Amino acid sequence: NAGVTQTPKFRILKIGQSMTLQCAQDMNHNYMYWYRQDPGMGLKLIYYSVGAGITDKGEVPNGYNVSRSTTEDFPLRLELAAPSQTSVYFCASSYQGGDTEAFFGQGTRLTVV
Amino acid sequence: QKEVEQNSGPLSVPEGAIASLNCTYSDRGSQSFFWYRQYSGKSPELIMFIYSNGDKEDGRFTAQLNKASQYVSLLIRDSQPSDSATYLCALKNAGNNRKLIWGLGTSLAVNP
């Protein structure tokens, strides 16, 4: 049972480069989330989705884009990477939004230099 | 006022003691409440959830919810060094049931 799978685990980007962080879940959850976590800080919501074809902005969406073409996949796109985007990124999914447990992927540690 | 507030710590307790972690929230209509544990360099994992006023026990962990006073707490009995981690409080606001609202977490250190 894989749960939530994120790739890659680590990545170094140069300023101005772009990349996509992949997230896939095999639990048939409708709700999926992207968070970033800076050192010593809590989780900040970037984007979330309540089902295929539906996405919405979280607290810190600037510099990111998402898509949700299937229930399983929820990729996060970084355009024109900036040092401020250096962080650990977590993807999560849940069955029923805020009412149920969120399952997290193992995280992607991104450094922008 | 932040929606969810936690003392950042670090909270330091000796092995075998009771660790008490607290979380206060501003939205009186908040409903589902969750405690997650996050080890350094790892992703958060659920410890307990509580929906109703009162206590809920699961092994060495007890969650306590007091909606009138707008706080939720987590007690860890017989604390072990393996309990050393950051504990995140999360809840669902009445106005938006699609996502959780997160506290910044409390760092717990259990000393052998």
Contacts between the chains, C-beta under 8 A, distances in Angstrom:
chain1	res1	chain2	res2	distance
A	31	B	98	6.7
A	31	B	99	7.8
A	33	B	99	6.8
A	40	B	8	7.9
A	41	B	104	6.4
A	42	B	88	6.7
A	42	B	102	5.2
A	42	B	103	6.2
A	42	B	104	3.8
A	42	B	105	5.6
A	43	B	44	7.4
A	43	B	88	7.2
A	43	B	102	4.7
A	45	B	99	6.4
A	48	B	98	6.8
A	48	B	99	5.6
A	50	B	98	5.5
A	56	B	98	7.8
A	58	B	99	7.4
A	90	B	43	5.7
A	90	B	44	7.5
A	97	B	92	7.5
A	97	B	97	5.3
A	97	B	98	4.3
A	97	B	99	6.5
A	98	B	31	7.8
A	98	B	32	5.9
A	98	B	91	7.7
A	98	B	92	3.0
A	98	B	93	7.4
A	98	B	96	7.2
A	98	B	97	4.9
A	98	B	98	6.4
A	98	B	99	5.7
A	98	B	100	5.2
A	99	B	31	7.7
A	99	B	32	5.2
A	99	B	92	6.2
A	99	B	97	6.4
A	100	B	32	7.8
A	101	B	34	7.1
A	101	B	46	4.8
A	101	B	49	6.7
A	102	B	34	7.9
A	102	B	44	7.9
A	102	B	46	7.6
A	102	B	90	7.8
A	102	B	100	6.3
A	104	B	43	3.9
A	104	B	44	5.4
A	104	B	45	7.2
A	105	B	43	6.4
A	106	B	42	7.6
A	106	B	43	5.6
A	107	B	42	7.6
A	107	B	43	5.2
